[in-house]
Each structure stands twice: as structure tokens, then as C-alpha cells.
Amino acid sequence: MNKKEKVYFADKVVTVFGHETSFIGNLSFKTSVKICGDFKGSIKTEGYLEIAPEAKVEAEIEADSIKIGGILRGNINKSDRVELVNTAQMYGNIVTKTLKIEDGVVFQGECKMIK
């Protein structure tokens, strides 16, 4: 998979945790997951993670590409790309190569840009 495919991997979401889903534990996957419900634990992936606007997530995260629209309490420890859309609330630190923040985002934490 080349870099361009990773950035646009959002078009190919494989698994969705629905609005009524509540999950506690360690989540590891290689493709893509969209979380619409509640999640607490850790997430590690070589793929794409999307946190929907209605989602509430408490997690330590490592992912190639992340799009956040909901509430995230926790740290993004390693990522190629992080996108915070206008409905996002991020409470934690970010370590990433690329960061995009839209107007309206709540971000409380620190960001470290890596090569």
C-alpha cells in the first residue's frame, strides 16, 4: 500500500462499531475501523481509524491514519496522519508526521511533529 492509498483509506472502511456499541479492551487490526459508539482501552493498527462525531473514546492509540470527529481522551503515540474535524474534542497528546485541524476543534494537549 503506498502513501496515497493510506491517506484515502477512509473510503474503504471495513468494520464499523455502531452507535449502540460499547467496548472495553485492546483493539488491534490491519485494515480500517470506524467507531461510532463508546470505546475504552488501547488501539493499535497499521491501517485507518475513524472516530465518528457521536463516539466517545478513551484510549492510547497507534495508527497509520486517524480521523477524529468525536471525543477522544488519550494519546496518539504514533501516526503518519491525524485529522481533527470541526466536531472533534481531543484531550491528550499527539505524535504524528502530519496534522490537520479544522476550525471549531477543541484540542487540549501537546503535539510533537516527527519525520
C-alpha positions in Angstrom: 0.0 0.0 0.0 1.5 3.3 -1.0 1.2 6.6 1.0 -1.6 8.0 -1.2 -3.8 4.9 -0.5 -3.3 5.3 3.2 -4.5 8.9 3.3 -7.6 8.0 1.3 -8.2 4.7 3.1 -11.3 6.3 4.7 -13.3 5.4 1.6 -12.8 1.7 2.3 -13.9 1.3 6.0 -14.1 -2.4 6.6 -15.5 -2.6 10.1 -17.9 -0.3 12.0 -18.7 -0.3 15.7 -22.2 1.0 15.7 -23.9 3.7 17.8 -25.1 1.3 20.5 -21.7 -0.5 20.8 -19.7 -0.2 24.0 -16.3 -1.9 24.0 -13.6 -2.2 26.6 -10.2 -3.8 25.8 -7.4 -3.9 23.4 -8.2 -3.4 19.7 -5.7 -4.5 17.0 -6.3 -4.6 13.3 -4.6 -4.2 9.9 -7.4 -2.6 7.7 -9.8 0.0 8.9 -12.3 0.6 11.7 -14.9 3.3 12.3 -16.0 3.7 15.9 -19.5 5.3 16.4 -20.1 4.1 20.0 -18.1 4.0 23.1 -14.6 2.5 23.4 -12.1 2.3 26.3 -8.7 0.7 26.1 -5.9 0.7 23.5 -5.9 0.7 19.8 -3.0 -0.4 17.5 -3.3 -0.6 13.8 -1.3 -0.3 10.6 -4.5 0.9 8.9 -7.1 3.7 9.2 -9.1 4.6 12.3 -12.1 6.9 12.3 -13.8 8.2 15.5 -17.2 9.4 14.4 -18.8 12.6 15.7 -21.1 10.7 18.1 -18.3 8.5 19.5 -16.6 8.7 22.9 -13.2 7.1 23.1 -10.7 6.7 26.0 -7.6 5.1 24.5 -3.9 5.1 23.9 -3.6 4.9 20.1 -1.1 4.0 17.4 -2.4 4.1 13.9 -1.2 5.0 10.4 -4.0 7.4 9.7 -6.7 8.7 12.1 -9.7 10.9 11.6 -11.4 12.2 14.7 -14.8 13.7 14.8 -15.9 12.7 18.3 -14.4 12.9 21.8 -11.0 11.3 22.4 -9.4 11.3 25.8 -6.0 9.8 25.5 -2.8 10.0 23.5 -2.0 9.3 19.9 1.5 7.9 20.3 2.5 7.4 16.7 0.8 8.2 13.4 1.5 9.2 9.9 -1.6 11.4 9.6 -4.1 12.8 12.2 -7.1 14.8 11.1 -9.3 16.6 13.6 -12.6 17.7 12.0 -14.8 20.5 13.3 -16.8 18.3 15.8 -13.7 16.8 17.4 -12.7 17.2 21.1 -9.2 15.9 21.7 -7.9 15.7 25.3 -4.4 14.3 25.1 -1.1 14.5 23.3 -0.3 13.8 19.6 2.8 12.4 18.0 2.4 12.5 14.2 4.0 13.3 10.9 1.0 15.2 9.5 -1.7 17.1 11.4 -4.8 18.8 10.1 -7.1 20.7 12.5 -10.3 22.3 11.3 -12.0 25.4 12.8 -14.1 24.6 15.8 -12.0 21.8 17.2 -11.3 21.6 20.9 -7.7 20.4 21.5 -6.2 20.3 25.0 -2.7 18.8 24.9 0.6 18.9 23.1 1.6 18.0 19.6 5.0 16.7 18.5 5.7 16.6 14.8 8.0 13.7 13.7 9.7 13.0 10.4 
